[in-house]
Amino acid sequence: MGEKDMTSQFTLDKNTNVAFFDVGEAAPDAKIEVASVSDFLGLRSQVLVRIDATNGTVLGLIIEDYRAFRRELVMKYVAFRLGKIVDLLICSVRGYVAQNYANRRQLIAAH
């Protein structure tokens, strides 16, 4: 799917404790959608993915209660560095999005 390198930009809003991991920019024709991927990732923390639905591209993650998310990951994956874990999560989410949006496009094209 021609995904770019795994350079992400991290922003944490200290007032709300919401974190943003941006991994791509939306195309000019983008229709932005947000979906929960917490269950898919097996996490209790609320993790949302921002998607360019028009092009099936993952733009980033939104993590509510970042401190709790970080604690959950450290407990779950104590041997990994947090940055690598987020990269792994983004790769997993990209695969999930690619599969779901390909299926969705096939259903739309069939009608």
C-alpha positions as CSV (number, residue, x, y, z in Angstrom):
1,M,0.0,0.0,0.0
2,G,3.0,2.3,-0.3
3,E,3.0,3.5,3.3
4,K,5.7,6.0,4.1
5,D,8.5,5.5,6.6
6,M,7.5,5.2,10.3
7,T,8.1,8.8,11.3
8,S,5.5,9.9,13.8
9,Q,5.0,13.1,15.6
10,F,3.9,12.9,19.2
11,T,1.8,15.7,20.9
12,L,0.5,15.5,24.5
13,D,-2.1,17.9,25.7
14,K,-1.2,18.2,29.3
15,N,-4.5,19.8,30.2
16,T,-6.6,16.9,28.9
17,N,-4.0,14.1,29.0
18,V,-4.9,13.2,25.4
19,A,-2.0,12.2,23.1
20,F,-1.8,12.4,19.4
21,F,0.5,10.4,17.2
22,D,0.5,11.8,13.7
23,V,1.9,9.5,11.0
24,G,0.6,11.1,7.8
25,E,-1.1,14.0,6.3
26,A,-4.6,13.9,4.7
27,A,-4.9,14.3,1.0
28,P,-6.8,17.4,-0.3
29,D,-9.8,15.1,-1.2
30,A,-9.7,13.3,2.2
31,K,-12.8,12.3,4.1
32,I,-11.5,12.0,7.7
33,E,-13.0,9.3,9.9
34,V,-12.3,8.3,13.5
35,A,-12.8,4.8,14.8
36,S,-11.9,3.0,18.0
37,V,-9.2,0.3,17.7
38,S,-8.9,-0.5,21.4
39,D,-10.6,-3.9,21.2
40,F,-8.6,-4.8,18.1
41,L,-5.4,-4.0,19.9
42,G,-6.5,-5.8,23.1
43,L,-6.3,-2.7,25.2
44,R,-8.5,-1.3,27.9
45,S,-7.3,2.2,27.2
46,Q,-9.3,4.2,24.6
47,V,-7.3,4.3,21.4
48,L,-8.8,5.9,18.3
49,V,-7.4,5.9,14.7
50,R,-7.8,8.8,12.4
51,I,-8.2,7.6,8.8
52,D,-8.3,9.3,5.4
53,A,-11.3,7.1,4.3
54,T,-11.1,8.3,0.7
55,N,-7.6,6.9,0.3
56,G,-7.6,4.3,3.0
57,T,-4.6,5.9,4.8
58,V,-3.9,5.9,8.5
59,L,-3.2,9.5,9.6
60,G,-2.6,8.8,13.3
61,L,-3.8,7.7,16.7
62,I,-5.6,9.6,19.4
63,I,-5.1,8.2,22.9
64,E,-7.4,9.3,25.7
65,D,-5.9,9.2,29.2
66,Y,-2.4,8.8,28.0
67,R,-0.9,8.2,31.4
68,A,-3.2,5.1,31.9
69,F,-2.4,4.0,28.3
70,R,1.3,4.2,29.0
71,R,1.0,2.3,32.3
72,E,-1.1,-0.4,30.5
73,L,1.6,-0.8,27.8
74,V,4.4,-0.9,30.3
75,M,2.7,-3.6,32.3
76,K,1.8,-5.5,29.1
77,Y,5.0,-5.1,27.2
78,V,7.6,-4.4,29.9
79,A,10.5,-5.3,27.6
80,F,9.7,-2.9,24.8
81,R,10.4,0.8,24.6
82,L,7.2,2.9,24.3
83,G,8.2,4.4,21.0
84,K,8.6,1.0,19.4
85,I,5.3,-0.2,20.9
86,V,3.5,2.7,19.3
87,D,5.2,2.0,16.0
88,L,3.9,-1.6,16.3
89,L,0.4,-0.4,17.2
90,I,0.4,1.9,14.1
91,C,1.5,-1.0,11.9
92,S,-1.3,-3.2,13.2
93,V,-3.8,-0.4,12.8
94,R,-2.7,0.2,9.2
95,G,-3.3,-3.5,8.4
96,Y,-6.7,-3.4,10.1
97,V,-7.7,-0.3,8.3
98,A,-6.5,-1.5,4.9
99,Q,-8.4,-4.7,5.3
100,N,-11.7,-3.1,6.5
101,Y,-11.7,-0.3,3.9
102,A,-10.8,-2.7,1.0
103,N,-13.8,-4.9,2.1
104,R,-16.0,-1.8,2.3
105,R,-14.9,-0.6,-1.2
106,Q,-15.7,-4.0,-2.6
107,L,-19.2,-4.0,-1.1
108,I,-19.8,-0.5,-2.5
109,A,-18.5,-1.5,-5.9
110,A,-20.7,-4.5,-6.0
111,H,-23.9,-2.4,-5.7
